[in-house]
Amino acid sequence: MLGGTVVGRYYGADVTVVEDDGRPTRFVWDGRVYGVRRIIDQWVTLRRDWTPGKRSQVPECRHWRVEAGSAYSQGVYELRHDTTTGEWLLSRVWG
């Protein structure tokens, strides 16, 4: 803990996510299935490589902080969805 703020461990690992109406319901990371129990927070950012006028669609990254668990572990996980590529990443983990 730094200055009262808990810092999660950064991963940047590709994950497979099952969605329901755009929200993550479970994901597979390192061969394990994690069921999303609760969505804690959600926010949207623009991709860093975006330049206005280059594309008609604004490339967003949607971030989801979720409480999730598997048969082996549970914790808080931050998932990132790139709406342009469709890729999901596991950004951070709080154990």
Summary of the structure (lengths in Angstrom):
residues: 95
radius of gyration: 14.3
end to end distance: 12.8
largest distance: 46.9
contacts: 235
relative contact order: 0.28
helix: 0%
strand: 64%
